[in-house]
Amino acid sequence: MDAFTAGLLQRIRAAETDLTLARETGDDFLADVEQAELDDLRRLAAEHGVEVSAAEVSAA
């Protein structure tokens, strides 16, 4: 796995964690921000042919 892919998957994991925390604490604004970040990261991954699956993200 190259550095770009590893970094992208790491950022996706972090955004997923932050989104979960925002939802758990009831911070709707932060949840919206994190969801937008996650959507952007997944779009970027798709544009570069990086497959993002739950198993891959949690294992990377």
DSSP file (Angstrom, degrees, kcal/mol; ACC not computed):
  #  RESIDUE AA STRUCTURE BP1 BP2  ACC     N-H-->O    O-->H-N    N-H-->O    O-->H-N    TCO  KAPPA ALPHA  PHI   PSI    X-CA   Y-CA   Z-CA
    1    1 A M              0   0    0      0, 0.0     2,-0.0     0, 0.0     0, 0.0   0.000 360.0 360.0 360.0 130.9    0.0    0.0    0.0
    2    2 A D     >  -     0   0    0      1,-0.1     4,-2.5     4,-0.0     5,-0.2  -0.290 360.0-104.2 -80.7 170.0    1.4    3.4   -1.0
    3    3 A A  H  > S+     0   0    0      1,-0.2     4,-2.7     2,-0.2     5,-0.2   0.858 118.7  54.7 -64.0 -37.2    1.6    6.4    1.3
    4    4 A F  H  > S+     0   0    0      2,-0.2     4,-2.5     1,-0.2    -1,-0.2   0.951 111.8  43.5 -61.2 -49.3   -1.3    8.2   -0.4
    5    5 A T  H  > S+     0   0    0      2,-0.2     4,-2.7     1,-0.2     5,-0.2   0.927 115.2  48.5 -63.4 -45.9   -3.6    5.2    0.1
    6    6 A A  H  X S+     0   0    0     -4,-2.5     4,-2.1     1,-0.2    -1,-0.2   0.918 113.7  47.0 -61.3 -43.9   -2.5    4.6    3.7
    7    7 A G  H  X S+     0   0    0     -4,-2.7     4,-2.4    -5,-0.2    -1,-0.2   0.900 112.1  50.0 -65.2 -40.7   -3.0    8.3    4.5
    8    8 A L  H  X S+     0   0    0     -4,-2.5     4,-2.2    -5,-0.2    -2,-0.2   0.929 111.6  47.5 -64.0 -45.5   -6.4    8.4    2.9
    9    9 A L  H  X S+     0   0    0     -4,-2.7     4,-2.4     1,-0.2    -1,-0.2   0.869 111.2  52.2 -64.5 -35.4   -7.6    5.4    4.7
   10   10 A Q  H  X S+     0   0    0     -4,-2.1     4,-2.4    -5,-0.2    -1,-0.2   0.917 109.6  48.7 -64.8 -43.1   -6.3    6.8    8.0
   11   11 A R  H  X S+     0   0    0     -4,-2.4     4,-2.4     2,-0.2    -2,-0.2   0.874 110.5  51.5 -65.2 -36.5   -8.1   10.0    7.4
   12   12 A I  H  X S+     0   0    0     -4,-2.2     4,-2.5     2,-0.2    -2,-0.2   0.929 109.6  49.4 -65.1 -45.2  -11.3    8.1    6.6
   13   13 A R  H  X S+     0   0    0     -4,-2.4     4,-2.3     1,-0.2    -2,-0.2   0.926 112.1  48.6 -58.2 -45.0  -11.0    6.1    9.9
   14   14 A A  H  X S+     0   0    0     -4,-2.4     4,-2.7     1,-0.2    -2,-0.2   0.908 111.5  49.1 -63.3 -42.6  -10.4    9.3   11.8
   15   15 A A  H  X S+     0   0    0     -4,-2.4     4,-2.5     2,-0.2    -1,-0.2   0.891 110.8  50.7 -65.2 -38.9  -13.5   11.0   10.2
   16   16 A E  H  X S+     0   0    0     -4,-2.5     4,-2.3     2,-0.2    -2,-0.2   0.913 112.1  47.1 -64.3 -41.8  -15.6    8.0   10.9
   17   17 A T  H  X S+     0   0    0     -4,-2.3     4,-2.4     2,-0.2    -2,-0.2   0.931 113.6  47.4 -63.7 -46.1  -14.5    8.0   14.6
   18   18 A D  H  X S+     0   0    0     -4,-2.7     4,-2.5     1,-0.2    -2,-0.2   0.872 111.2  51.9 -64.7 -37.0  -15.1   11.7   14.9
   19   19 A L  H  X S+     0   0    0     -4,-2.5     4,-2.4     2,-0.2    -1,-0.2   0.925 109.7  48.9 -64.5 -44.7  -18.5   11.4   13.3
   20   20 A T  H  X S+     0   0    0     -4,-2.3     4,-2.6     1,-0.2    -2,-0.2   0.924 112.4  48.3 -60.4 -44.9  -19.5    8.7   15.7
   21   21 A L  H  X S+     0   0    0     -4,-2.4     4,-2.0     2,-0.2     6,-0.2   0.914 110.5  51.1 -63.2 -43.1  -18.4   10.7   18.6
   22   22 A A  H  X>S+     0   0    0     -4,-2.5     5,-2.3     1,-0.2     4,-0.5   0.913 112.4  46.5 -61.5 -42.5  -20.3   13.8   17.4
   23   23 A R  H ><5S+     0   0    0     -4,-2.4     3,-0.8     1,-0.2    -1,-0.2   0.910 111.1  52.0 -65.5 -41.8  -23.5   11.8   17.0
   24   24 A E  H 3<5S+     0   0    0     -4,-2.6    -1,-0.2     1,-0.2    -2,-0.2   0.835 112.7  44.8 -64.5 -32.4  -23.1   10.2   20.4
   25   25 A T  H 3<5S-     0   0    0     -4,-2.0    -1,-0.2    -5,-0.2    -2,-0.2   0.472 113.4-117.3 -91.9  -1.8  -22.7   13.6   22.1
   26   26 A G  T <<5 +     0   0    0     -3,-0.8     2,-1.4    -4,-0.5    -3,-0.2   0.707  61.3 150.2  77.5  19.3  -25.5   15.1   20.2
   27   27 A D     >< +     0   0    0     -5,-2.3     4,-2.3    -6,-0.2    -1,-0.2  -0.678  17.9 177.3 -87.8  89.5  -23.4   17.7   18.4
   28   28 A D  H  > S+     0   0    0     -2,-1.4     4,-2.1     1,-0.2    -1,-0.2   0.864  75.9  52.2 -64.6 -38.3  -25.4   18.0   15.2
   29   29 A F  H  > S+     0   0    0      2,-0.2     4,-2.2     1,-0.2    -1,-0.2   0.954 112.3  44.6 -63.7 -49.1  -23.2   20.7   13.7
   30   30 A L  H  > S+     0   0    0      1,-0.2     4,-2.9     2,-0.2     5,-0.2   0.878 110.7  55.4 -62.9 -37.5  -20.0   18.7   14.2
   31   31 A A  H  X S+     0   0    0     -4,-2.3     4,-2.4    -9,-0.2    -1,-0.2   0.906 108.4  48.5 -61.6 -40.8  -21.8   15.6   12.9
   32   32 A D  H  X S+     0   0    0     -4,-2.1     4,-2.2     2,-0.2    -2,-0.2   0.911 112.3  48.6 -64.4 -41.9  -22.6   17.5    9.7
   33   33 A V  H  X S+     0   0    0     -4,-2.2     4,-2.2     1,-0.2    -2,-0.2   0.934 113.7  45.9 -63.5 -46.5  -19.1   18.8    9.3
   34   34 A E  H  X S+     0   0    0     -4,-2.9     4,-2.6     1,-0.2    -2,-0.2   0.870 110.7  53.1 -66.9 -36.4  -17.6   15.3    9.9
   35   35 A Q  H  X S+     0   0    0     -4,-2.4     4,-2.6    -5,-0.2    -1,-0.2   0.913 109.4  49.1 -64.4 -41.3  -20.1   13.7    7.4
   36   36 A A  H  X S+     0   0    0     -4,-2.2     4,-2.3     2,-0.2    -2,-0.2   0.906 111.6  49.4 -63.6 -41.4  -19.1   16.3    4.8
   37   37 A E  H  X S+     0   0    0     -4,-2.2     4,-2.6     2,-0.2    -2,-0.2   0.924 111.8  48.6 -62.2 -45.1  -15.5   15.5    5.4
   38   38 A L  H  X S+     0   0    0     -4,-2.6     4,-2.5     1,-0.2    -2,-0.2   0.907 110.4  50.8 -63.0 -42.4  -16.2   11.7    5.1
   39   39 A D  H  X S+     0   0    0     -4,-2.6     4,-2.1     2,-0.2    -1,-0.2   0.914 111.5  48.5 -60.7 -43.2  -18.1   12.2    1.9
   40   40 A D  H  X S+     0   0    0     -4,-2.3     4,-2.5     2,-0.2    -2,-0.2   0.910 111.8  48.8 -63.9 -43.1  -15.2   14.3    0.4
   41   41 A L  H  X S+     0   0    0     -4,-2.6     4,-2.4     1,-0.2    -2,-0.2   0.896 111.7  48.8 -65.5 -40.0  -12.6   11.6    1.5
   42   42 A R  H  X S+     0   0    0     -4,-2.5     4,-2.3     2,-0.2    -1,-0.2   0.870 110.9  50.9 -68.1 -35.4  -14.7    8.8    0.0
   43   43 A R  H  X S+     0   0    0     -4,-2.1     4,-2.4    -5,-0.2    -2,-0.2   0.928 110.6  49.1 -64.0 -45.0  -15.1   10.8   -3.2
   44   44 A L  H  X S+     0   0    0     -4,-2.5     4,-1.3     1,-0.2    -2,-0.2   0.909 110.3  51.0 -60.5 -43.5  -11.4   11.3   -3.4
   45   45 A A  H  <>S+     0   0    0     -4,-2.4     5,-3.1     1,-0.2     3,-0.5   0.928 110.5  48.6 -60.1 -45.2  -10.8    7.6   -2.8
   46   46 A A  H ><5S+     0   0    0     -4,-2.3     3,-1.3     1,-0.2    -2,-0.2   0.898 107.8  54.8 -62.8 -40.6  -13.2    6.7   -5.6
   47   47 A E  H 3<5S+     0   0    0     -4,-2.4    -1,-0.2     1,-0.3    -2,-0.2   0.780 114.0  41.6 -63.7 -26.3  -11.5    9.2   -8.0
   48   48 A H  T 3<5S-     0   0    0     -4,-1.3    -1,-0.3    -3,-0.5    -2,-0.2   0.246 116.8-109.2-107.4  11.4   -8.1    7.5   -7.3
   49   49 A G  T < 5 +     0   0    0     -3,-1.3     2,-0.7     1,-0.2    -3,-0.2   0.742  65.5 150.0  71.6  23.3   -9.3    3.9   -7.4
   50   50 A V      < -     0   0    0     -5,-3.1     2,-0.4    -6,-0.2    -1,-0.2  -0.814  41.0-139.8 -91.6 117.4   -8.9    3.4   -3.7
   51   51 A E        -     0   0    0     -2,-0.7     2,-0.6    -3,-0.1    -5,-0.0  -0.630  15.5-162.9 -79.0 129.1  -11.5    0.8   -2.5
   52   52 A V        +     0   0    0     -2,-0.4     2,-0.3   -10,-0.1     3,-0.0  -0.944  19.6 158.8-117.2 112.2  -12.9    1.7    0.9
   53   53 A S     >  -     0   0    0     -2,-0.6     4,-2.8     1,-0.1     5,-0.3  -0.912  50.8-113.4-127.3 158.8  -14.7   -1.0    2.7
   54   54 A A  H  > S+     0   0    0     -2,-0.3     4,-2.2     1,-0.2     5,-0.2   0.901 117.9  48.4 -58.5 -41.9  -15.4   -1.3    6.4
   55   55 A A  H  > S+     0   0    0      1,-0.2     4,-1.5     2,-0.2    -1,-0.2   0.909 113.7  46.4 -66.3 -41.5  -13.1   -4.3    6.8
   56   56 A E  H  > S+     0   0    0      2,-0.2     4,-1.6     1,-0.2    -2,-0.2   0.907 112.9  49.0 -67.7 -42.2  -10.3   -2.5    4.9
   57   57 A V  H  < S+     0   0    0     -4,-2.8    -2,-0.2     1,-0.2    -1,-0.2   0.915 114.1  44.7 -65.6 -43.5  -10.6    0.7    6.8
   58   58 A S  H  < S+     0   0    0     -4,-2.2    -1,-0.2    -5,-0.3    -2,-0.2   0.781 117.0  46.3 -73.8 -24.3  -10.7   -1.0   10.2
   59   59 A A  H  <        0   0    0     -4,-1.5    -1,-0.2    -5,-0.2    -2,-0.2   0.692 360.0 360.0 -88.8 -19.7   -7.7   -3.2    9.4
   60   60 A A     <        0   0    0     -4,-1.6    -1,-0.2    -5,-0.1    -2,-0.1   0.510 360.0 360.0 -74.2 360.0   -5.5   -0.6    7.8
